[in-house]
Amino acid sequence: MTLNIAPDCRHYLGDRPCPVGNSCRCRHYAPMGFRVLIIKIGALGDVVRTAALLPTLKRTWPVSHVTWLTSEAGVRILARHPQIDRLLPFDASGTAAVLAQSFDLVISLDKDAGPAGLCRLVRSADKRGITLSEWGTVVPANRECEGYFALGLDNHAKFVQNTRSYPQLIHEALGLEYRGEPYRLQVDPSWAERAERIFQRRPGADGPVIGLNTGAGPNFARKTLSPARWVELARALTARGYAPALLGGPGEIETNAWILEQLGPEVLDTGCRNREDLFAALIDRCDLVITGDSLGLHVAVARGVPTAALFGPTCPQEIELYGLGRKLVSPCACGPCYRRECAREPHCMDAIPLETILEAVETICPTERTAAIPTQPARRVTPTGTS
C-alpha cells in the first residue's frame, strides 16, 4: 500500500484526519514554503516583544511556516498568534521535535547555553542570532549580530551610546529590514470574558480604568515603585475620577496584599495568581497601564493599551511604545545600571515625581474631572483579527 500523504502541507496533521479534506494532494494542499525556527525562551517580556519579528518574516517570505520554541509560559501567552504556525515548549519533547527537522532559517536570541546549544545542533544552512561555541560559551551566529552581542558586554555602549529600540536591534542583528510594525498578542475570548467578570467587581469611580502593574521580575532591583508610592498614586488617581486596578504576578502577592490593606475598597484587586493569558486579558481591559519595564509593559504595548512607562535601572531607549503612551525616566544620575541589588533610599523609581506620573495619565487618558482643557485621548489600537 502506498499512502497518499503530503507531510509538507501546512494542513497535514498525521495523527488524525486533515481538517480541510479527507485525502492529500487535494485542492487545499498548501506547502509550508520557507521554514523558520525561532528559539526564544526567556524572559517572558522579551518573548512578547520578540514577536516584532513576525510581521517582517511573513512580509519577507509570504509563503512561510514559522515554528517558535519557547517556555511553557511563552506557549500560553503566544497562543492564537496568527503569524505563528507551530508553537513548541522548550522541553524534551519540543527539543526532539525540532532536532528531527530541517529549517531554512534558524533565529536564536537567548544568551543561555541551552537555547544557544540547540541552535548549534539543529539542521539549517542559515543560523542567525546567538549560538554556542565549541567551548560551551555563547557567541554570535552571524556577522550582523556582532554589534547587538557587543551591547551586552559594554555598559557604556548599552546605557549611553545606543539609541535603538529592541525591535530595531534584533532586526539589525538578524539582517532583516525593520519597518516599525508593532508586535501584537491575541486574547482568547474565554479569557476576555473572565477578565470582564473580574472588572465588573470594581469599586468606586466609573472613570477610566488605570492598571497599576506592580510587577517587575526578579532579575534586577528597583524596576517598580515602592509599595507606599503605589498607595499614594492610587489615592491620587481615585481623587481625579479614575478607577485604579491592581495588577501583578506570583512575585507580587505580599506587596499587593499590603497595598490593598492600605487602600481597601479604593482599588480593584485583579489577583496575582493568574495565568499569563488571563493576565494579558486583564491588561487588555484597562484604559491605561502604569508600569515599570516588565512583562506588563510589553503586554500592554502588544495589545495597543496606552502606557505610562516608568524607567530607572533599565534603558528607556530600548522600549518602543509605537506612539501609545509616554516614557517617564527617573532623574537619578545613577541609572540605567541593571544592578541586581540596590540599597539606595529613596530609590530611583520613587524619584519620579508623582505629579509627573499624574500629568502623563491626565494627558493620555483625561476624565471629565481632569480635562479642564479638551485633550484628545491616546488612540487605542485593536490588534488585527482579535476579539
ROBADREN-464351 format. One record per residue: residue in three letters; x, y, z of N, C-alpha, C, O in turn. Coordinates in steps of 0.05 Angstrom, whole numbers, plus 32768, in hexadecimal, padded with zeros to 4 digits. Layout:
AlaXYZXYZXYZXYZ;...
END
This chain:
Met80117FE880008000800080008012801980008024801B8010;Thr800B802B7FEE801A80457FED8008805B7FF87FF380607FEC;Leu80108067800E8000807C801A8000809580098015809E7FFE;Asn7FE980A180057FE780BB7FF77FE780D1800C7FD280DC8013;Ile7FFE80D88016800080ED802A801381038021802481008010;Ala800F811A802E802081328027802A813E8041801F8152804B;Pro803F8133804D8049813D806780548159806680598165807B;Asp80588164804E8062817F804B804B81938049805081AB8045;Cys8032818A804C801B819C804A801681A880668017819A807A;Arg801081C28067800B81CF80817FF281C6808E7FEE81CA80A6;His7FE081B8807F7FC881AE808B7FCB819180967FBA818780A5;Tyr7FE08183808D7FE4816780947FE9816480B27FFA817280BD;Leu7FDC815080BF7FE0814B80DB7FED813180E08000812F80F1;Gly7FE5811C80D27FF2810280D57FE780F080EA7FE680D780E5;Asp7FDD80FB81007FD280EA81157FB380E981157FA780DB8125;Arg7FA780F881027F8A80F881007F83810380E47F94810E80D6;Pro7F6A810180DC7F62810B80C17F68812880BE7F67813880D0;Cys7F6F812F80A57F74814B809E7F5B815C80A27F458153809C;Pro7F5D817480AD7F45818480B37F388190809A7F218199809B;Val7F46819080837F3B819C806B7F35818880547F2A81908040;Gly7F3C816F80587F37815C80437F3D8140804D7F4A813C8061;Asn7F33812C803F7F37811080477F4F8103803A7F5780ED8043;Ser7F5A810F80257F71810380187F85811980117F7E8130800E;Cys7F9E811180107FB3812480097FB3812A7FEB7FA6811D7FDB;Arg7FC3813F7FE47FC481497FC97FA981527FBF7FA281507FA8;Cys7F99815C7FD27F7F81677FCB7F8281847FC47F98818F7FC3;Arg7F6C81917FBE7F6D81AD7FB67F7681BF7FCC7F7C81D77FC7;His7F7681B57FE57F7F81C67FFC7F9D81C380017FA881CF8014;Tyr7FAB81B37FF17FC881AE7FF67FD781C87FF67FD581D87FE3;Ala7FE581CD800C7FF481E6800F801081E0801B801281DC8033;Pro802481E0800A803F81DA8015804881EF802A804082068029;Met805781E5803D806181F780528072820E8047807282248052;Gly8081820880328092821D802780AB8220803780B7820D8041;Phe80B48239803B80CC8240804980C8823A806780B782468074;Arg80D88229807280D48220808E80E8822E80A18100822D809D;Val80DC823B80B580EB824B80C980E7823F80E480D1823780EC;Leu80FD823D80F380FB823581108105824D8120811B8257811C;Ile80F48256813380FC826A81478100825C816180EF824E816B;Ile81188260816D811E82568188811F826E819A8134827D819A;Lys810B827381AA810A828981BD80FA828081D580E2827C81D3;Ile8107827E81EC80FB8271820280F78283821A80E282828227;Gly810A82948221810682A68238811582C08234812782C18222;Ala810F82D4824480F982D7825680DF82DB824680DF82E1822E;Leu80C882D7825480AE82D7824780A882F28239809D82F28223;Gly80B08308824580AC8322823880BB8324821E80B2832F820A;Asp80D48319821E80E48319820580D7830681F080D9830C81D8;Val80CB82F081F980BD82DF81E780A782EE81D880A482ED81C0;Val809882FE81E88082830D81DC808C832181C88081832381B2;Arg80A1833081CF80A9834581BC80BA833A81A580BD83488191;Thr80C3832181A780D08315819080BC830E817A80C4830A8163;Ala80A2830E8181808E830B816D808E832181588080831F8144;Ala809D8336815C80A1834B814880AD833F812F80AB834C8119;Leu80BA8328813180C6831C811980B1830F810680B6830D80EE;Leu809A83088111808782F88101807C830780E9807C82FB80D3;Pro8074832180EB806B832E80D28081833080BD807C832D80A5;Thr809A833380C680B1833580B480B5831A80A680B98319808D;Leu80B4830480B580B882EA80A980A382E4809480A982D9807F;Lys808A82EA809B807482E48088807482F68070806B82EF805A;Arg807F830F807480828321805D80988318804B809683198032;Thr80AF8310805780C68308804880C282EE803980CA82EA8022;Trp80B582DB804680AF82C1803A809182BC803D808882AE804F;Pro808182C6802A806482C4802C805A82A7802F804782A1803D;Val8067829480218060827880248075826C8037808B8264802E;Ser806E826B805080818262806480738254807B805B8257807E;His80828246808B8078823780A2808A823D80B980A2823780B9;Val807F824A80CE808F825280E5808A824080FD8073823D8106;Thr809F82328107809E8223811F80AC8233813580C2823D8131;Trp809F8235814C80AB8244816380AE8231817A809B82258183;Leu80C7822F818480CD821F819C80D1823281B380E1824481B2;Thr80C1822E81C880C1824081DF80BA823281F980B6821981F8;Ser80B98240820F80B1823582288093822D8228808582358216;Glu808B821E823D806F8218823F805E82318242804982348237;Ala806882448252805A825E82548059826D823A804582798233;Gly806F826B822B807082778210805B826B81FD804F827981EE;Val8058825081FF8044824381EF8028824E81F58018825281E3;Arg80238251820F8008825B821680038278820D7FEE827E8203;Ile80178289820F801282A58209801382AA81EA800782BD81E1;Leu8022829981DC8023829D81BE800D828D81B0800B828F8197;Ala7FFE827D81BE7FE9826D81B17FD6827F81A17FD1829681A9;Arg7FCC8275818B7FB9828281797FC6829881687FB882A58159;His7FE1829C816A7FED82B081587FEB82A6813C7FF582918135;Pro7FDF82B6812A7FDA82AD810F7FF382A980FE7FF2829D80E9;Gln800982B58106802282B380F78035829E8101804C829B80F7;Ile802D828E8115803C8277811F802D825E81168016825A811D;Asp803B824E8107802E823680FC8030821E810F801E820D810F;Arg8045821D811F80488207813280568211814B806C821D8149;Leu804B820C816280578213817C805F81FA818A805081E7818D;Leu807881F98193808381E281A2808F81EB81BC809D820081BD;Pro808C81DB81D1809981E281EB80B681D981EA80BE81C681DD;Phe80C781E781F980E381E181FB80E781CB821080EF81D18227;Asp80DF81B3820980E3819C821A80ED8185820980F4818981F2;Ala80EF816D821480FA8156820580EA815181EC80F5814B81D7;Ser80CF815381EE80BE814D81D780C2816281C180C6815B81A9;Gly80C1817C81C880C4819181B580E0819181A880E381968190;Thr80F5818C81B98110818C81AE81148175819A812081798185;Ala8109815D81A1810B8147818F80FD814D817481068145815F;Ala80E6815B817680D78161815E80E68173814B80E6816E8133;Val80F581878155810381998143811D818C813A812681928123;Leu8129817B814A8142816E8141813D815A812B81508154811C;Ala812581518128811E813E81138118814B80F88114813E80E4;Gln8117816680F9810E817580E18126818480D4813C818680E0;Ser8120818F80BD813381A180B0812581BC80AC810D81BC80A6;Phe813381D280AE812881EC80AB813981FD8098815181F98095;Asp812B820F808A813982218078814782378088815C8242807F;Leu813D823E809F8148825480AF8143824D80CC812D824680D4;Val8158825080DD8155824D80FA815D82678107817282738101;Ile814B82728118814F828A8127815182838144813E8277814F;Ser8167828A8151816C8284816D8174829E817B818782AB8173;Leu816582A58191816982BF819D816E82BE81BB816D82D281C9;Asp817382A681C6817982A481E38197829F81E881A3828F81DA;Lys81A282AE81FB81BE82AB820281C18296821881CF829B822C;Asp81B48280821581B6826A822881BF8251821981BA824D8201;Ala81CE823F822781DB8229821A81C78216820E81CC820B81F8;Gly81B08211821B819C81FE82108191820681F5819481F881E2;Pro8184821E81F3817A822681D98190822A81C4818C822381AD;Ala81A6823681CD81BC823B81BA81C8822081B081CF821E8198;Gly81C9820C81C281D381F281B981C081E581A681C981D78193;Leu81A681E881AA819381DD8197819681EA817C819481DD8167;Cys819B8204817B81A08212816281B88205815381B78201813B;Arg81CD81FE816281E481F2815581DE81D7814A81E981CF8135;Leu81CC81C8815781C681AC814F81B181A9813981B281968129;Val819E81BB8139818881B88126819181BA810981A481C98104;Arg818481AC80F7818C81AC80DB818281C480CC816A81C880C8;Ser819581D580C3818E81EC80B281A881F880A781BD81F880B4;Ala81A78201808E81BE820E808281C0822B808981D482388083;Asp81AB8236809681AA8253809C81A2825680B9818A825480C0;Lys81B5825C80CA81B0826080E781B8827D80EE81CE828680E8;Arg81A5828A80FC81AA82A6810381A482AB81208191829F812B;Gly81B282BE812D81AE82C4814881C482BA815A81DB82C08156;Ile81BD82AA816E81D082A0818281D28282818081BE8274817F;Thr81EB8278818081F0825B8180820482548195820D826681A4;Leu820C823B8196821F823281AB8239822A819D8239821D8188;Ser824F823381AA8269822C819F8271820F81A78263820381B7;Glu82868205819C829081EA81A3829A81E981C0829E81D481CB;Trp829E820181CD82A6820281E8828F820681FC829382098214;Gly8276820581F1825F8207820282588223820A82488228821D;Thr8262823781FB825C82538200824B825F81E9824D825581D3;Val823A827381F08229827E81DB8238829281CA824982A181D4;Val8233829181B0824082A3819D822C82AA81878218829D8184;Pro823182BF8177822082C68161822182B0814C823682A48146;Ala820982AB814082088296812B820D82A2810F8212829380FC;Asn820A82BC810D820E82C980F3821B82E480F7821A82F0810D;Arg822782EF80E28236830880E48224831F80EC822D832F80FD;Glu820C832180E281FA833780E881F38339810681EC834E8110;Cys81F58322811481EE832181308204832B814281FF832F815A;Glu821C83308138823283378149822E83518159823583538170;Gly82228365814C821D837E815A8209837B8170820D83868186;Tyr81F4836D816B81DF8367818081EB8358819781E6835E81AE;Phe81FB834481908208833381A5821B834481B6821C834081CE;Ala8229835781A9823C836781B8822F837A81CC823B838181E0;Leu8216838181C78208839381DA8206838681F682078394820A;Gly8204836C81F68202835E8210821D835C821E821E83528235;Leu823383648211824D8363821D8259837E8223826F8380822E;Asp824A8393821D825583AF8220823E83C0822B822C83C8821C;Asn824083C68245822B83D68251822883F28245821283FC8242;His823F83FF823F823E841A8234822F84198219821F842B8213;Ala8235840582098228840381EF820A83FF81F281FA840A81E4;Lys820383EE820581E783E7820981D783FE821681C18404820D;Phe81E3840A822B81D5841E823A81D58439822D81C184488230;Val81EA8441822081EE845C821781EE845F81F881DF846F81ED;Gln81FD844E81EB8200845281CE81E9844881BE81E1845481AA;Asn81DD843281C681C8842681B681AE843781B781A6844081CC;Thr81A2843C81A08188844A819E8172843A8191815C8444818D;Arg81788421818B81658410817D815483FF8190815D83F781A5;Ser813B83FA8187812983E98197813083CC8193813E83C48181;Tyr812683BB81A5812A839E81A3812083938189812F8384817C;Pro8108839A817F8100838F816581148397814F811A8386813E;Gln811D83B0814F813083B8813B814B83A9813E815783A0812A;Leu815483A58156816D8398815B816D837B8152818083728145;Ile8157836C81588157835081508153834D8132815D833A8126;His8145836081258143835F8108815F836280FB8166835380E9;Glu816D837681058188837A80FA819A8362810081AA835B80EF;Ala81988357811781A88340811E81A38327810D81B483168109;Leu818B832681028183831080F28184831680D4817D830580C3;Gly818D832E80CD818F833680B18174833980A481718333808C;Leu8160834280B38144834580A9813D836380A98147837380B9;Glu812C836B8096812383868094810C838C80A880F8837E80A8;Tyr811083A080B980FC83A880CC80EC83C080C280F883D580BC;Arg80D283BC80C080C183D280B780AF83DE80CD809D83ED80C7;Gly80B583D780E580A683E380FB808C83D68101807C83E28110;Glu808683BE80F7806D83B280FD806C83AA811B807F839F8125;Pro805683B18128805483AA81458050838C81488045837E8137;Tyr80598382815F805483668166803983638173803083768180;Arg802C834C816F801183498179800E832E8186801C831B8181;Leu7FFA832D81987FF1831481A57FD3831181A07FC58324819C;Gln7FCA82F881A17FAE82F3819F7FA382EC81BB7FB282E181CB;Val7F8A82F281C07F7D82EB81D97F6682D881D27F5482DE81C3;Asp7F6782C181DF7F5282AD81DB7F3782B881E67F3782C381FC;Pro7F2182B581D77F0782C081E17F0082B681FC7EF382C4820C;Ser7F07829D82037EFF8292821D7F0E82A182347F0282A68249;Trp7F2782A8822F7F3682B782437F2C82D482447F2C82E0825A;Ala7F2482DF822E7F1982FA822D7EFF82FB823E7EFA830E824C;Glu7EEF82E6823C7ED682E5824C7EDC82E3826A7ECF82F0827A;Arg7EF182D482717EF882D2828D7F0382ED82977EFC82F582AE;Ala7F1382FA82877F1C8314828F7F05832882937F06833882A6;Glu7EF2832782827EDB833982847ECC8334829E7EC3834682AB;Arg7EC9831A82A57EBB831482BF7ECB831F82D67EBF832982EA;Ile7EE5831E82D57EF5832982EB7EF1834782ED7EEF83528303;Phe7EF1835482D67EEF837282D67ED3837B82DD7ECF839282E4;Gln7EBF836A82DB7EA4837182E47EA3837583027E8F8381830C;Arg7EB7836B83107EB7836E832D7EC4838883367EC6838E834E;Arg7ECD839883237EDC83B0832B7ECC83C3833C7EB583C88336;Pro7ED983CD83517ECB83E083637ECF83FC835A7EDE84028347;Gly7EC3840E83687EC9842B83647EC18437834A7EAC8432833F;Ala7ED48447833F7ECE845883287EC88447830F7ED28431830C;Asp7EB8845382FD7EB2844682E47EC2845282CD7EBC844E82B6;Gly7ED7846082D47EE8846D82C07EFA845982B27EF7844182B6;Pro7F0D846382A27F20845182947F2E843F82A77F37844782BD;Val7F328426829F7F40841282B07F5E841582AC7F6884138295;Ile7F6C841982C17F89841C82C17F96840482CE7F93840082E6;Gly7FA383F382BE7FB183DC82C97FCA83E582D77FDB83F382CB;Leu7FCE83DC82EF7FE683E182FF7FF683C783007FF083B58310;Asn800983C482EE801883AB82ED803183AC82FF804583B982F8;Thr802F839F8316804583A18329805B838D83238070838D8330;Gly8057837B8310806B8366830A8084837282FC8083838582ED;Ala809B8365830280B4836E82F580C7835782F080DD835C82E5;Gly80C0833F82F780D2832982F280E98328830780ED833C8315;Pro80F68311830A810A830D831F812783148318813883148329;Asn812C831A82FF8148831C82F68156833682FE816E83358304;Phe8148834C82FE815583668303814683758319812E8373831B;Ala815583838329814983928340813C83AC8336814483B78322;Arg812883B48345811C83CF8342811083D48327811383EA831C;Lys810283C1831B80F583C6830180D883CF830580C983D282F1;Thr80CF83D3831E80B483DB832380B383EF833A80C783F28348;Leu809D83FC833D809A840E8354809983FF836E809383E7836E;Ser809F840C8384809C8400839E807E83FC83A4806E840B8399;Pro807783E983B5805B83E583BC804D83FF83C68036840483BF;Ala805B840E83D7804F842783E1804A843B83CB8036844983CC;Arg805B843B83B78057844D83A0803F8445838F803084568386;Trp803B842A838C80238421837E800A8429838C7FF68430837F;Val800A842883A77FF3843083B67FED844E83B27FD6845683AD;Glu8002845E83B37FFF847B83AF7FF4848083937FE384918390;Leu7FFE8472837F7FF5847683647FD8846E83607FC9847C8353;Ala7FD18457836B7FB5844D83697FA1846183757F8C84668369;Arg7FA8846C838C7F96848083997F93849983887F7D84A48386;Ala7FA984A2837C7FA884BA836C7F9884B583527F8984C78349;Leu7F9A849D83477F8A8497832F7F6C849683367F5B84A08327;Thr7F658489834D7F49848883557F3E84A483597F2784A98351;Ala7F4D84B583657F4484D183697F3F84E0834F7F3084F3834F;Arg7F4B84D7833A7F4884E383207F3384D5830E7F3084DC82F7;Gly7F2584C283197F0F84B6830B7F17849C82FC7F07849282EC;Tyr7F2F849283007F37847982F37F30846183057F2B8464831C;Ala7F30844A82F87F2A843183067F44841F83057F48841282F2;Pro7F548420831B7F6D8410831B7F6783F2831D7F5583EA832B;Ala7F7783E2830F7F7583C583107F9183BA83157FA383C08305;Leu7F9483AB832A7FAF83A183327FB5838783227FA683748322;Leu7FCC838883157FD6837183057FF0836683107FFF8375831C;Gly7FF4834D830C800D83418315800E832383107FFA83178307;Gly802583178316802882FA8313802F82ED832E802D82FA8342;Pro803782D4832D803D82C68346805282D48357805282D18370;Gly806582E2834B807982F0835A806F83088369807E83148379;Glu805783118363804C8329836F80368323838480288335838C;Ile8032830A838C801C8303839E801E831383B8800A831F83C0;Glu8035831383C58038832183DE8036833F83DA8029834D83EA;Thr8043834A83C68042836683C18026837083BB801D838483C7;Asn8018836283AA7FFD836B83A37FEA836883BB7FD7837783BE;Ala7FEE835383CC7FDD835083E47FE1836883F67FCD83728402;Trp7FF9837183F97FFE8389840A7FF183A183FE7FE583B1840D;Ile7FF483A583E47FE883BC83D77FC983BC83DB7FBD83D083E0;Leu7FBD83A483D87FA083A283DB7F9883A883F87F8283B383FC;Glu7FA883A0840B7FA283A784277FA083C5842C7F8F83CE843B;Gln7FB283D3841E7FB283F084217F9B83FE84137F908412841C;Leu7F9383F383FC7F7F840083EB7F6383F783EF7F50840683EA;Gly7F5F83DE83F87F4483D483FC7F3483D483E27F3E83CA83CD;Pro7F1C83DF83E27F0B83DE83CA7F1283F283B57F0483F483A1;Glu7F28840183B87F2F841583A47F3A8409838B7F3A84178376;Val7F4283F0838B7F4F83E483747F4483C8836F7F3D83BA8382;Leu7F4383C083567F3B83A5834E7F538393834F7F6883998344;Asp7F50837C835D7F658368835E7F5F835383487F4B83458349;Thr7F71835283347F6D833F831E7F7A832483247F7783118314;Gly7F898322833A7F96830983417FB2830783387FBB83158325;Cys7FC282F583457FDE82F1833E7FE482D583357FFC82CE8331;Arg7FD082C483337FD582A8832B7FC982A183107FC1828B830C;Asn7FC782B582FF7FBA82B182E57FCE82A582D17FE682AA82D2;Arg7FC3829482BF7FD3828A82A97FDB82A282977FCF82B78298;Glu7FF0829D82877FFA82B382767FE582BD82637FE482D5825D;Asp7FD582AB82587FC182B382457FAA82C382527F9F82D58245;Leu7FA382BD826B7F9082CD82797F9C82E882817F8E82FC8280;Phe7FB582E882887FC38301828E7FC2831482767FBD832C827A;Ala7FC68309825E7FC4831A82467FA8832482427FA4833B823A;Ala7F94831482487F78831D82467F718332825A7F6283448254;Leu7F7D833182727F78834582867F848360827E7F7883758280;Ile7F9C835F82737FA9837882697F99838382527F96839B8250;Asp7F8F837182417F7F837A822A7F66838982337F5C83998223;Arg7F5C8383824B7F44839082557F4983AC825F7F3683BB8264;Cys7F6283B382637F6983CE826E7F6883E382587F6D83DD8241;Asp7F6383FC82617F658412824E7F81841D824C7F8984298238;Leu7F91841982617FAD842182627FBA841182787FAE8409828C;Val7FD4840B82747FE383FB82887FFB840B8291800A84168280;Ile7FFF840E82AB8017841982B68029840282BF802183F182CE;Thr8041840182B4805283E982B8806F83F082B58077840382A7;Gly808083E082C2809C83E182BD80A383D082A4809183C78296;Asp80BC83CD82A080C683BE828980C383A0828F80D58394829B;Ser80AD8394828780A5837982908094836C827B808D83788266;Leu808C8353828180798345827080608355826B805583568255;Gly805683628281803D8372827E804083888269802D838D825B;Leu805783948268805C83A98254805A839D8238804D83A98226;His8067838782338068837B8218804D837082108046837281F8;Val803E836682238023835C821C801183748215800183728202;Ala8013838A8225800383A2821E800983AC82027FF783B281F3;Val802383AD81FC802B83B681E1801F83A381CC801583AC81B7;Ala8021838981D18018837581BE7FFA837581BA7FF0836C81A6;Arg7FEB838081CE7FCE838281CB7FC5839E81C57FAD83A381C4;Gly7FD783B081BF7FCF83CB81B87FC483DB81CE7FB483EE81CA;Val7FCB83D581E77FC183E381FF7FD683F982057FED83F38209;Pro7FCD841382077FE08428820D7FED842382297FE18418823B;Thr8006842C822B80158428824480238441824D802A8452823D;Ala802584438268803884568274804E8444827E804C84378293;Ala80648443826F807A842F82748090843C8285809B8451827D;Leu80968430829C80A9843B82AF80C4842E82AC80C6841582AB;Phe80D9843E82AB80F4843382A78107843E82BB8108845682C1;Gly8117842C82C7812C843482DA8145842482D38158843082C8;Pro8147840B82DA815F83FB82D5816383F082B9817883E682B3;Thr814E83F182A9815083E6828E814F83FC8279814A8413827F;Cys815483F4826081588407824A813E840F823C813283FE822E;Pro81348427823F811B842F8231811D842F82138109842B8205;Gln8135843482088138843581EB8133841A81DE812D841981C6;Glu8135840581EC813083EA81E1811383E381DF810B83CF81D2;Ile810283F381EB80E583ED81EB80D783FE81D680DB841681D4;Glu80C783F081C680B783FD81B1809A83FD81B9808E83E881BD;Leu808E841581BD8072841781C48060841B81AC8047841B81AF;Tyr806B841F8194805C8423817C80478439817E803184378173;Gly804F844F818B803E8466818D8027846481A18017847781A3;Leu8026844E81B08010844B81C4801B844D81E08024843981EC;Gly801B846581EB802484698206803C847B82088043848A81F6;Arg8049847A8220805F848C82268073847D8237806C846E8249;Lys808D8482823280A28478824380A9848D825880AE84A48252;Leu80AA8484827180B08496828880CA848B829480CA847682A0;Val80E0849A829180FA849182998103849E82B380FF84B682B7;Ser810E848E82C58117849882DE812D84AD82DA813D84AB82C8;Pro812C84C282EB814184D782E9815C84CE82F6816F84DD82F4;Cys815D84B78303817584AF8310818C84AA82FC8187849C82E8;Ala81A384B4830281B984B282EF81C6849682EE81D6849082DD;Cys81BF8485830181CC846B830381BF845782EF81CB844182EB;Gly81A9845E82E3819D844B82D081A2845382B481A8846A82AE;Pro819F843F82A18199842382A781B2841582B281C8841D82AE;Cys81AC83FF82C081C283F182CD81C083D382CC81D483C582CD;Tyr81A883C982CA81A383AC82C981AE839E82E281B7838782E0;Arg81AE83AB82F881B8839F831181A5838A831B818C838D8318;Arg81AF83748326819F8360833181988366834E8185835B8359;Glu81A78378835B81A28381837681A7839F837881B983A9836B;Cys819683AC8388819A83C9838B818E83D183A6817783CB83AC;Ala819F83DE83B7819683E683D2818F840383D38189840D83E9;Arg8190841183BD818A842E83BD816D843383C5815B842683BB;Glu8169844683D8814F844F83E0814E846E83E28160847A83ED;Pro8139847A83D68125846E83C48133846683AA8146847283A1;His81288450839F813584468387812C8455836E811A8466836F;Cys8138844D83578135845D833F8118845F8335810F8473832A;Met81088449833880ED844A832D80DB845D833E80CA846A8333;Asp80E0845D835880D0846F836980D9848C836580CB849F836E;Ala80EF8491835780F884AC835180E884B8833A80EA84D08336;Ile80D984A8832C80C884B3831780B184C1832580A284B48333;Pro80AE84DB8321809984EA8330807D84DF832B807684D98314;Leu806E84DE8340805284D4833D804384E6832A803284DC831B;Glu80488500832B803A851383198040850D82FC802F851182EA;Thr8059850382F6806084FD82DB805084E582D1804684E582BA;Ile804C84D182E2803C84B982DA801F84C182D6801384B982C2;Leu801484D182E87FF884D982E67FF384EB82CD7FDF84E882C0;Glu800684FC82C78004850D82B0800384FC82967FF485028284;Ala801484E78296801484D6827F7FFA84C7827C7FEF84C58266;Val7FEF84BD82927FD584AF82917FC084C282877FAF84BA8276;Glu7FBF84DA82927FAA84ED828A7FAC84F5826D7F9884FB8260;Thr7FC484F782637FC884FE82477FC084E782347FB284EB8220;Ile7FC884CF823B7FC284B8822A7FA584B0822C7F9884A88218;Cys7F9A84B182447F7F84A682497F7084B8825C7F6C84B18273;Pro7F6784CF82537F5984E382647F3D84D9826D7F3084C9825F;Thr7F3584E382847F1984DF828D7F0B84FA828D7F17850E8289;Glu7EF184F982917EE2851382937EED852482A97EEC853D82A8;Arg7EF7851782BE7F00852682D57F1B853382D07F22854782DD;Thr7F2B852782BE7F46853182B97F49854282A07F5C8551829E;Ala7F36853F828E7F39854C82737F2E856882737F19856D8267;Ala7F3B857A82817F32859682807F3685A182647F2585B1825B;Ile7F4B859882567F4F859F823A7F4C8585822A7F5985728230;Pro7F3A858582167F36856C82077F50856181FC7F5F856F81EF;Thr7F54854782017F6C853981F77F63852081E97F52851281F2;Gln7F6F851B81D27F68850381C37F7684EB81D17F8E84EA81D2;Pro7F6684D781DA7F7384C081E77F8484B081D37F8084B281BA;Ala7F9684A181DD7FA7849081CC7F95847C81BE7F82847181CA;Arg7F9B847781A57F8B846481957F928447819E7FA9843F819F;Arg7F7D843981A47F80841C81AB7F80840C81927F6E840E8181;Val7F9583FC818E7F9983EB81777F8E83D0817C7F9783C38190;Thr7F7C83C6816C7F7383AA816E7F828399815B7F81839C8143;Pro7F91838581667FA1837481547F8F836581407F79835D8146;Thr7F99836381287F8A835681127F82833A81197F93832A8123;Gly7F69833381147F60831881177F5B830F81347F5B82F78139;Thr7F57832281477F53831B81627F378321816B7F28832F815C;Ser7F30831781827F16831C818D7F168336819D7F01833D81A8;
END
